[in-house]
Amino acid sequence: MSKILIRGAKVLGGEPQDVLVDGETITETGTGVEAGDATVIEAAGQILLPGLVDLHTHLREPGREDSETVLTGTKAAAVGGFTAVHAMANTFPVADTAGVVEQVWRLGKESGYCDVQPVGAVTVGLEGKQLAELGAMHDSAAGVKVFSDDGKCVDDAVIMRRALEYVKAFDGVVAQHAQEPRLTEGAQMNEGIVSAELGLGGWPAVAEESIIARDVLLAAHVGSRVHICHLSTAGSVEIVRWAKSKGWNVTAEVTPHHLLLTDELVRTYNPVYKVNPPLRTEADVMALREALADGTIDCVATDHAPHPHEDKDCEWAAAAMGMVGLETALSVVQQTMVDTGLLDWAGVADRMSVRPAAIGRLEGHGRPVSAGEPANLTLVDPAYRGAVDPAGFASRSRNTPYEGRELPGRVTHTFLRGRATVVDGKLA
């Protein structure tokens, strides 16, 4: 591997510095670092962050390669500045055995665009009836630490308790898709004024909040770790804040789309805005931003959910739920959190790299940008402004809610252990 000198970048948004990378490691930082035989990247005005980490990515392989593959998904991740993603278990077959998680892990090793850490299913087939092979998945080559039935809720309290007890043995975490199924039967969007006016079935906030309340109590009871996926309501924020005030081991994530978009967009009946949990109200969006800023919500996770054209280009009721998000996540966070003054770039590094890596117990990621550390790095031009064009996406799917919308910031370079995966905004 050749040497790389990143010259004059603002590390975590601070004073300009030079960062020298030799092989897989950062070897020197400071001002006036000698380039020698290094390739020089002039980065004046750009922000240097640790490589981003996504706790919640749907790569669809095995089984739905028409939507995404590990290769195309990791390419999209690299373009978005990510050096590691956690691949959710709702594949076909479900990642509920050591064999399937090892398959996903090995595909990640072969793809090379970012590290892929499989998430194991909590229950067999995501059916919520019987615990999956949690121990075997952890002991496999994939070393699974995060377990989730995402896409479905572990709604049986006894099963959830058993899962929380089981993962304690190896410091694992259960990541819950908080959705009380009986309260959301036939739900099409957020329950509220807009759903009433449109006549669409409502997904009430209490369906999320009731499960979160139950699960933080269960986690406290058994002394285990629970992580709340894609938290979306102001009430959920208050429950997590309360649980953290008790000292309980509870973490939570928010998606970029829940930081920016509201249920008013559903008035267009454009299925690109159909997502689970649904887009909520402006009041919820503001509460989520404040909670991410004050640390109640630990991290941003994309919930990157690719779908083929035919699953989205149809009438609202028949459309699949979900949005792609890897390639636009950092731009949305810049617009909603940095440009509004709620977070600085050091805060972005914390919420999009340090904390998700810590929650997932992912070694080598979320590390400081300093000598001796792995060279997992993301270089961002915050002054860039441009309209989102899904035709240029690296993802196999195009179901973005931001098509044509101007967003700030652009990832210019991504480095995975010193190897450039993105150069000048293009895949290397």
C-alpha positions in Angstrom: 0.0 0.0 0.0 1.2 3.5 -0.8 1.5 6.4 1.6 -1.2 9.1 1.5 -1.0 12.6 2.9 -4.3 14.4 3.5 -3.2 18.0 3.6 -5.0 20.8 5.4 -8.2 19.0 6.3 -10.2 20.2 9.4 -10.1 17.1 11.6 -13.6 16.7 13.2 -14.2 20.3 12.0 -11.3 21.7 14.0 -8.1 23.5 12.9 -6.6 22.4 9.6 -4.1 19.5 10.0 -2.1 17.2 7.8 -2.8 13.4 8.2 -0.3 10.9 7.0 -1.5 7.4 6.2 1.1 4.5 5.7 -0.5 1.2 4.8 -3.5 0.5 7.0 -2.6 3.0 9.8 -2.5 6.7 10.5 1.2 7.4 11.2 1.4 11.1 11.8 -0.9 14.2 12.3 -0.1 17.8 12.7 1.0 20.8 10.6 3.8 20.8 8.1 3.9 17.0 7.8 6.4 16.0 5.1 4.9 14.2 2.1 8.0 12.3 1.0 6.8 9.7 -1.5 3.2 9.9 -0.4 0.2 10.6 -2.7 -1.0 14.1 -1.6 -4.7 15.0 -1.3 -5.2 18.7 -1.0 -8.1 19.0 1.4 -8.3 22.6 2.4 -11.9 23.5 3.6 -12.8 19.8 3.9 -13.8 18.0 7.0 -12.0 14.7 8.0 -14.1 12.3 10.0 -13.5 8.7 11.2 -15.2 6.3 8.7 -18.9 6.2 9.3 -20.6 3.2 10.8 -24.2 2.2 10.1 -26.0 0.0 12.6 -28.9 -0.7 10.4 -28.5 -1.6 6.7 -30.5 -4.0 4.5 -28.2 -5.6 1.9 -31.0 -8.1 0.8 -28.5 -10.8 -0.1 -29.1 -13.8 0.0 -32.5 -14.0 -1.6 -33.4 -10.5 -2.9 -30.5 -9.7 -5.2 -33.0 -7.9 -7.5 -33.1 -5.2 -4.8 -29.4 -5.1 -3.6 -26.4 -7.3 -3.2 -23.6 -7.2 -0.6 -21.4 -5.8 -3.4 -23.7 -3.0 -4.6 -24.8 -2.2 -1.0 -21.2 -1.8 0.2 -20.4 0.4 -2.9 -23.3 2.6 -1.9 -22.0 2.6 1.7 -18.5 3.7 0.6 -20.0 6.5 -1.6 -21.8 7.7 1.5 -18.7 7.7 3.6 -19.3 4.5 5.5 -16.5 2.0 6.3 -18.7 -0.5 8.1 -22.3 -1.5 8.0 -24.4 -3.9 10.0 -26.4 -6.1 7.7 -30.0 -6.9 8.9 -31.2 -10.4 9.2 -34.5 -10.3 7.1 -32.9 -12.0 4.1 -34.2 -15.2 2.3 -33.2 -17.5 4.0 -33.3 -15.5 7.2 -29.9 -15.0 8.9 -30.9 -17.1 11.9 -28.2 -19.7 11.8 -24.4 -19.6 11.9 -24.3 -20.7 8.2 -26.2 -17.8 6.9 -24.5 -15.1 8.9 -21.1 -16.6 7.8 -22.3 -16.4 4.2 -23.1 -12.7 4.5 -19.8 -12.1 6.4 -17.8 -13.8 3.7 -19.6 -11.9 0.9 -18.6 -8.7 2.8 -15.0 -9.8 3.0 -15.0 -10.5 -0.8 -16.8 -7.2 -1.7 -14.1 -5.0 -0.2 -15.9 -1.7 -0.2 -16.6 -1.6 3.5 -16.7 -4.0 6.4 -19.9 -6.0 6.7 -21.0 -7.1 10.2 -24.0 -9.4 10.0 -26.9 -9.0 12.4 -28.5 -12.2 13.6 -32.2 -12.9 13.9 -33.6 -13.0 17.4 -36.1 -15.7 16.5 -36.3 -18.5 14.0 -37.5 -17.2 10.6 -38.4 -13.9 12.3 -41.5 -15.6 13.4 -41.3 -14.5 17.1 -42.0 -18.0 18.4 -38.6 -19.6 19.1 -35.2 -18.2 19.8 -32.7 -18.5 16.9 -29.2 -19.9 17.3 -27.9 -16.8 19.1 -24.8 -18.5 20.7 -23.9 -20.3 17.5 -24.1 -17.1 15.5 -21.9 -15.4 18.0 -19.4 -18.2 18.0 -19.3 -18.4 14.2 -16.6 -16.7 12.0 -19.0 -13.7 11.8 -18.8 -13.1 15.5 -22.4 -11.7 15.7 -23.0 -9.3 18.6 -26.2 -7.6 17.4 -29.5 -9.5 17.1 -32.7 -8.1 15.6 -35.9 -9.3 13.9 -36.1 -5.9 12.2 -39.0 -5.7 9.9 -40.9 -7.4 12.6 -41.3 -6.8 16.3 -40.3 -9.3 19.0 -43.8 -8.8 20.5 -43.8 -11.7 22.9 -42.5 -10.4 26.2 -41.2 -13.9 27.3 -39.3 -14.4 24.1 -37.8 -10.9 24.4 -36.8 -11.5 28.0 -35.1 -14.8 27.1 -33.2 -13.1 24.3 -32.0 -10.3 26.6 -30.9 -12.9 29.1 -29.1 -15.0 26.5 -27.0 -12.3 24.9 -25.7 -11.2 28.3 -23.3 -14.2 28.2 -21.2 -12.6 25.4 -22.1 -8.9 25.8 -24.5 -8.9 22.9 -27.4 -6.5 22.3 -31.0 -7.0 21.1 -32.1 -4.3 18.6 -35.8 -4.0 18.7 -38.1 -2.9 15.9 -40.7 -1.4 18.2 -44.1 -2.0 16.7 -47.0 -3.5 18.6 -48.6 -5.6 15.8 -52.2 -5.5 16.9 -52.2 -1.7 17.1 -50.8 -1.4 13.6 -52.9 -3.9 11.6 -53.5 -2.4 8.2 -51.5 0.7 9.0 -50.4 2.7 6.0 -49.0 5.9 7.5 -48.7 7.9 10.8 -52.0 8.1 12.6 -52.9 11.7 12.9 -54.6 14.6 11.1 -53.2 13.7 7.7 -54.2 10.1 7.9 -57.7 11.1 8.9 -58.0 13.5 6.0 -56.6 11.0 3.5 -58.6 8.1 4.8 -55.4 5.9 5.2 -55.0 3.4 8.1 -53.0 5.0 10.9 -49.8 3.7 12.6 -50.2 5.3 16.1 -47.2 6.6 18.1 -48.3 4.5 21.0 -47.6 1.3 19.0 -43.9 2.2 19.1 -43.8 3.8 22.6 -45.6 0.9 24.4 -43.0 -1.7 23.1 -40.1 0.6 24.0 -41.5 1.1 27.5 -41.8 -2.6 28.0 -38.4 -3.4 26.6 -36.4 -0.9 28.7 -38.1 -2.3 31.8 -37.2 -5.9 30.7 -33.6 -4.9 29.9 -33.3 -3.3 33.4 -34.9 -6.4 35.0 -32.4 -8.8 33.5 -29.4 -6.4 33.4 -28.9 -6.6 29.7 -28.5 -4.3 26.7 -31.4 -3.2 24.5 -31.1 -1.0 21.4 -34.1 0.8 19.9 -34.2 0.8 16.1 -35.4 3.8 14.1 -37.0 5.7 17.0 -39.5 8.1 15.5 -41.8 9.8 18.0 -41.4 12.5 20.7 -43.0 10.1 23.2 -40.3 7.5 22.5 -37.7 10.1 23.1 -39.1 10.7 26.6 -39.2 7.0 27.5 -35.5 6.5 26.4 -34.5 9.7 28.3 -36.2 8.3 31.4 -34.6 4.9 31.0 -31.2 6.5 30.7 -31.7 8.6 33.8 -32.2 5.4 35.7 -28.7 4.2 34.5 -30.2 1.4 32.4 -28.3 0.0 29.4 -30.5 1.4 26.7 -29.4 2.9 23.4 -31.4 4.3 20.4 -31.0 5.3 16.8 -32.8 7.7 14.5 -32.8 7.6 10.7 -32.0 10.6 8.5 -35.4 10.6 7.0 -37.1 10.9 10.4 -34.9 13.9 11.0 -36.1 15.7 7.9 -39.4 14.5 6.4 -42.9 14.6 7.8 -46.2 12.9 7.1 -47.4 15.9 5.2 -45.5 14.4 2.2 -48.0 11.5 2.1 -50.5 13.9 0.7 -48.8 13.3 -2.7 -49.6 9.6 -2.5 -46.1 9.0 -3.8 -45.1 5.5 -2.4 -41.4 6.7 -2.1 -42.6 8.2 1.2 -44.0 4.9 2.5 -41.7 3.6 5.3 -41.8 1.7 8.6 -42.0 3.4 11.1 -43.9 6.0 9.1 -42.9 9.6 8.6 -44.3 11.5 11.7 -45.2 15.1 12.5 -43.1 18.2 12.5 -43.3 18.2 16.3 -41.8 14.7 16.3 -39.0 15.7 13.9 -38.0 18.6 16.1 -38.0 16.3 19.2 -35.8 13.8 17.4 -33.3 16.5 16.4 -33.1 17.8 20.0 -32.7 14.3 21.4 -29.9 13.5 18.9 -28.2 16.7 19.9 -28.4 16.1 23.6 -27.3 12.4 23.3 -30.6 10.9 24.3 -30.6 9.3 20.9 -27.2 7.8 20.5 -26.7 7.6 16.8 -27.9 8.0 13.3 -28.6 4.7 11.4 -29.8 4.7 7.8 -32.3 1.8 7.7 -31.2 1.6 4.0 -34.1 -0.4 2.6 -33.7 -0.9 -1.2 -36.6 -2.1 -3.3 -36.9 -2.9 -7.0 -38.8 -0.5 -9.2 -42.0 -2.6 -9.4 -42.3 -2.7 -5.6 -42.5 1.1 -5.3 -43.9 2.3 -8.6 -47.4 1.2 -7.8 -50.5 2.4 -5.9 -49.8 3.4 -2.3 -51.5 0.5 -0.5 -49.6 -2.1 -2.5 -46.2 -0.5 -2.3 -43.4 -1.9 -0.1 -42.2 0.1 2.9 -38.7 1.5 2.9 -36.2 4.0 1.5 -32.5 3.8 0.4 -30.3 6.0 2.6 -26.6 5.2 2.6 -25.6 7.7 -0.1 -27.5 10.6 1.3 -27.3 10.1 5.1 -24.4 12.4 5.8 -25.9 15.2 3.7 -29.2 15.0 5.5 -27.4 15.1 8.9 -25.5 18.1 7.8 -28.7 19.9 6.8 -30.7 19.0 9.8 -28.1 19.0 12.6 -24.9 20.9 11.5 -26.3 23.7 9.4 -29.0 24.3 12.1 -26.3 24.6 14.8 -27.5 21.6 16.8 -24.3 19.5 16.3 -20.8 20.4 15.3 -18.7 18.0 13.2 -17.2 16.4 16.2 -20.7 15.6 17.3 -21.4 14.1 13.8 -18.3 11.9 14.2 -19.6 10.8 17.6 -23.2 10.0 16.4 -22.3 8.4 13.1 -19.0 6.6 13.9 -18.0 6.4 17.5 -21.3 5.5 19.2 -22.6 3.0 16.5 -19.2 1.2 16.6 -19.4 1.0 20.4 -23.0 -0.2 20.4 -22.1 -2.9 17.8 -18.8 -3.7 19.7 -17.1 -3.2 16.3 -13.3 -3.1 16.6 -11.2 -0.8 14.5 -14.0 1.6 13.7 -15.1 4.8 15.4 -11.6 5.4 16.5 -9.8 8.8 16.9 -8.1 10.4 13.9 -4.7 10.2 15.4 -1.3 8.4 15.0 -1.4 4.7 15.6 -5.1 4.3 14.7 -6.6 2.4 11.8 -7.0 4.5 8.7 -10.8 4.3 8.4 -11.5 7.8 7.2 -14.1 10.0 5.5 -13.3 13.3 3.8 -16.3 15.6 3.3 -16.7 18.9 1.4 -19.4 20.7 3.4 -19.6 23.6 1.0 -21.0 21.5 -1.8 -24.6 21.9 -2.8 -26.3 19.6 -5.3 -29.6 18.0 -6.3 -30.0 14.3 -5.6 -30.0 12.2 -8.7 -30.7 8.5 -8.1 -29.6 7.6 -11.6 -26.1 8.0 -10.4 -26.5 5.9 -7.2 -24.2 3.0 -6.6 -27.1 1.1 -5.0 -29.0 -1.2 -7.2 -32.3 0.5 -6.1 -33.5 4.0 -6.6 -36.2 4.5 -4.0 -35.0 7.7 -2.5 -37.3 10.3 -1.1 -34.8 13.0 -2.0 -34.8 12.9 -5.8 -34.4 16.4 -7.1 -34.0 17.9 -3.6 -30.9 20.0 -3.0 -28.8 18.7 -0.2 -25.5 20.0 1.3 -22.2 18.3 1.5 -20.5 15.6 -0.5 -18.1 12.8 0.5 -15.0 13.3 -1.7 -12.9 10.4 -0.3 -13.4 7.3 1.8 -10.6 5.1 3.1 -10.9 1.6 4.4 -7.8 0.7 6.4 -5.8 3.1 4.2 -7.2 1.9 0.9 -9.2 4.5 -1.0 -12.7 3.2 -1.8 -13.9 6.6 -3.0 -11.8 9.2 -4.8 -13.1 12.6 -5.8 -16.6 11.4 -5.1 -16.4 8.4 -7.4 -15.8 4.7 -6.5 -12.2 3.8 -6.7 
